[in-house]
Amino acid sequence: NAGVTQTPKFQVLKTGQSMTLQCAQDMNHEYMSWYRQDPGMGLRLIHYSVGAGITDQGEVPNGYNVSRSTTEDFPLRLLSAAPSQTSVYFCASRLTSGSPPLHFGNGTRLTVT
Amino acid sequence: DQQVKQNSPSLSVQEGRISILNCDYTNSMFDYFLWYKKYPAEGPTFLISISSIKDKNEDGRFTVFLNKSAKHLSLHIVPSQPGDSAVYFCAASDPGSARQLTFGSGTQLTVLP
């Protein structure tokens, strides 16, 4: 049972490039979400999904797109990378919207130059 | 404006002593609170939680206290062990918005042998 798997672990992009951060969970969780962690800011919610085909914006959605075509996968797309998107990105899931504790992946460290 | 605040970025304690980590919140709609622990290069892991109908929850060496009137919660670790050295995040959720978690900025705990 792998839990929440994120790839890649590290990525360096140039300003303006696009990329997709992958997230997969094998726990049949309905709810999935993306957070970014920045120094002194804690974890901030980017986008979330309460089930396949349903996504919504979090606190800091600008510059990011998501889709949820299957229960297992929730990729995060950076449309045109900016230095302000340098951060550590965490994907998290839980069984349903009503059960608060989240299970996190190990993160993707992204640097935009 | 941060709704969940951890005002101490760092805390050092001696092995065997008590560690007390503090968290304040401003949103009176929050009714469920959680603590997460994070080691370097790993994702946060759920530690302990408390519902607003309680004022204390205990799990082994970890106890969370909630003071609703002061909008304050604390995590007590007794006795502290070197393996407890990590960043601790407090988080809160309210019944609306799919129970999103709002995180504090974290406290780095160092337990000295």
Chai-1 contact restraints between the chains, C-beta under 6 A:
chainA,res_idxA,chainB,res_idxB,connection_type,confidence,min_distance_angstrom,max_distance_angstrom,comment,restraint_id
A,G40,B,S105,contact,1.0,0.0,6.0,A-B,restraint_1
A,G42,B,F103,contact,1.0,0.0,6.0,A-B,restraint_2
A,G42,B,G104,contact,1.0,0.0,6.0,A-B,restraint_3
A,G42,B,S105,contact,1.0,0.0,6.0,A-B,restraint_4
A,G42,B,G106,contact,1.0,0.0,6.0,A-B,restraint_5
A,L43,B,F103,contact,1.0,0.0,6.0,A-B,restraint_6
A,L45,B,Q100,contact,1.0,0.0,6.0,A-B,restraint_7
A,V50,B,A98,contact,1.0,0.0,6.0,A-B,restraint_8
A,F90,B,G43,contact,1.0,0.0,6.0,A-B,restraint_9
A,S97,B,A98,contact,1.0,0.0,6.0,A-B,restraint_10
A,S97,B,R99,contact,1.0,0.0,6.0,A-B,restraint_11
A,P100,B,Y32,contact,1.0,0.0,6.0,A-B,restraint_12
A,P100,B,S93,contact,1.0,0.0,6.0,A-B,restraint_13
A,P100,B,R99,contact,1.0,0.0,6.0,A-B,restraint_14
A,P101,B,F46,contact,1.0,0.0,6.0,A-B,restraint_15
A,F104,B,G43,contact,1.0,0.0,6.0,A-B,restraint_16
A,F104,B,P44,contact,1.0,0.0,6.0,A-B,restraint_17
A,G105,B,G43,contact,1.0,0.0,6.0,A-B,restraint_18
A,N106,B,E42,contact,1.0,0.0,6.0,A-B,restraint_19
A,N106,B,G43,contact,1.0,0.0,6.0,A-B,restraint_20
A,G107,B,G43,contact,1.0,0.0,6.0,A-B,restraint_21
